Amino acid sequence: MLLKELEIKNENSLDYAHATLYAHEDTEALELHERPVVVISPGGGYGHTSDRESEIVALQFLAMGYHAVVLRYSCNPALYPTALLEFAKTVKEVRTHAREWHIDPDKVFVLGFSAGAHLVSCFCTFWEQPFLREALGCGKEDLRPNGQILCYPVITSGEYAHDGSFHMLLGDAYEEKKESLSMEKQVNDSIPRTFVWHTFADQAVPVQNSLLYVSALAAHGIPVEYHLFEKGRHGLSLGSRLSSGENDREVEPVVEPWISLVHTWMGKL
């Protein structure tokens, strides 16, 4: 396995910001020499990045035959768009080094949990915007996502908002910018095909977040696969003991199939 730390900082990044590549070594013994990659954005309310939604998830994708990248993006006191620029640079690095790292440049998937899913949806909405290309000195194709995967996502800044995430992301600009980052209102035709899952019982980030977003995607004709599980608290990650915290509170067998469902969905590209 190739394990490599990527430099993805910008002028407002915090010291810890980095991305880690987990990649299969290429070998003549295997037929597949270019593999899809999943860029993973952990949750944490824009106050931290969760260990439970990071390497353990990357290793599951590695075991299924993918390459994976985990982004430890800058959180509060770093404010928008610091993390978005870091995410965009991570995708740029993946495409720039695709041949060297044996990545299929047409199968770059982006995945986020909770507030990390908000970051992913921001990227998938704004990837064509000039401010990203100008900041990174690249073209649109360097940033193009081929599919997004959103796990119990923070989406709306409206009635069903997880207000803490938006306050941490925007700081004093909360009132000024919260509408522009309510992602169900920013859906456009450049958003890639999408996979979303959530739980009805989520009391931290209400299920209306994903419902509003899926409805907006459908209105724009963007292909979406949506799974709503009845049971399960927020922040389940894999839903198994592999990714559970103390007291097994994040063990919920009913949601465990989500990662195999994603595997099937990714194979349709």
C-alpha angles and dihedrals in degrees: 000000000000112000114187135167115222125211106230104152126133129193093280098042121121120239096258097053112121143125127232123210119212107190138168116244111245115244136175088229090074126064094215112079100162117049134190116254131216119207107206125207112191122214129238108139091271086288097093140343115256119242088207091062098043131060095006089059093044090054091053090056090045089054089053090055102264131119114238138200125197117204118206095195127191114270133189127348080042107075139201128328095022096087092041091056090049091051092048091049090051091056090046091053091050092053095041091055097034095119093045093048095039094243123156101236091205093057105058108144126186123208132186140179123215108313087006086059088054088055090050092049089050090053093047089051099043103032092108095049116116094230091067095045092046093048092051099034094232143115129257094259091059089064103035113128117213095203141350129220117198121192116196088329131205101227116146132059090193133082095326097040127143088226095189092065093052093046091051092047098045107027111183090358092065097112093040098049109023094094093052090054096047092110100202086065095049100054113137137172095264094069110112128232109296142213118198133179131178140156125245090221095056105129097176100054107021118229089242086079092069094035092056092047096047090049091052091048091051091050088057094046094245111153111246137176112202128189120189114189118198099218133045141085124245121283099031096151104183091354091230136099088263089074102023125121127215119333092010090271090150095053108111113154093193092069098041093095092066094092094051088048088053090050090056092045093050090052091062093070 
